[in-house]
């Protein structure tokens, strides 16, 4: 704890890469696909304004995850 604030743990590398990809697209809405924590599937992360979220659901491959993000 620093200065009375709790610091967040670092994001896992796959999620950090997805966040970096979304932030590079300076659009109001952006999305990116990344591997799930266990590496068995893909998930979609998206940003609306300054808030980041994850879609419910997992996808067997990256193309399906990206299609879900585009929808």
C-alpha positions as CSV (number, residue, x, y, z in Angstrom):
1,X,0.0,0.0,0.0
2,X,1.4,3.3,-1.0
3,X,0.1,6.7,0.0
4,X,-3.1,5.1,1.4
5,X,-3.9,3.5,-2.0
6,X,-3.8,-0.1,-2.9
7,X,-1.9,-1.0,-6.0
8,X,-3.4,-3.4,-8.5
9,X,-1.4,-6.5,-9.5
10,X,-0.1,-6.4,-13.0
11,X,-2.3,-7.8,-15.8
12,X,-1.3,-11.1,-17.3
13,X,0.7,-10.6,-20.5
14,X,-2.1,-11.7,-22.8
15,X,-4.6,-9.3,-21.3
16,X,-2.0,-6.5,-21.2
17,X,-1.4,-7.0,-25.0
18,X,-5.1,-6.8,-25.7
19,X,-5.4,-3.6,-23.6
20,X,-2.4,-2.1,-25.5
21,X,-4.0,-3.0,-28.8
22,X,-7.3,-1.4,-27.8
23,X,-5.6,1.8,-26.6
24,X,-3.6,2.1,-29.8
25,X,-6.9,2.3,-31.7
26,X,-7.9,5.7,-30.4
27,X,-11.5,5.0,-31.1
28,X,-14.3,5.4,-28.6
29,X,-15.0,1.6,-28.9
30,X,-12.3,-1.0,-29.4
31,X,-12.0,-4.7,-28.9
32,X,-9.3,-7.3,-28.9
33,X,-9.1,-11.1,-28.5
34,X,-6.8,-12.8,-26.0
35,X,-6.3,-16.3,-24.6
36,X,-8.2,-17.3,-21.5
37,X,-6.3,-17.6,-18.3
38,X,-6.0,-21.4,-18.7
39,X,-5.0,-21.0,-22.4
40,X,-7.7,-23.4,-23.5
41,X,-10.0,-20.8,-25.3
42,X,-10.2,-17.2,-26.5
43,X,-12.2,-14.3,-25.0
44,X,-13.1,-10.8,-26.2
45,X,-12.1,-7.7,-24.2
46,X,-13.5,-4.4,-25.2
47,X,-13.2,-0.7,-24.3
48,X,-16.0,1.8,-24.4
49,X,-14.7,5.3,-23.6
50,X,-12.2,4.8,-20.8
51,X,-13.8,1.6,-19.3
52,X,-12.6,-1.9,-20.2
53,X,-14.8,-5.0,-20.1
54,X,-14.9,-8.6,-21.2
55,X,-17.7,-10.2,-23.2
56,X,-19.4,-13.2,-21.5
57,X,-18.4,-16.4,-23.3
58,X,-15.3,-18.2,-24.6
59,X,-14.5,-19.1,-28.1
60,X,-12.5,-22.0,-29.5
61,X,-10.4,-19.9,-31.8
62,X,-9.2,-16.3,-32.3
63,X,-11.3,-15.8,-35.5
64,X,-14.5,-16.6,-33.7
65,X,-13.6,-14.4,-30.8
66,X,-12.9,-11.5,-33.2
67,X,-16.2,-12.1,-35.0
68,X,-18.0,-11.9,-31.7
69,X,-16.2,-8.6,-30.9
70,X,-17.2,-7.2,-34.3
71,X,-20.8,-8.1,-33.7
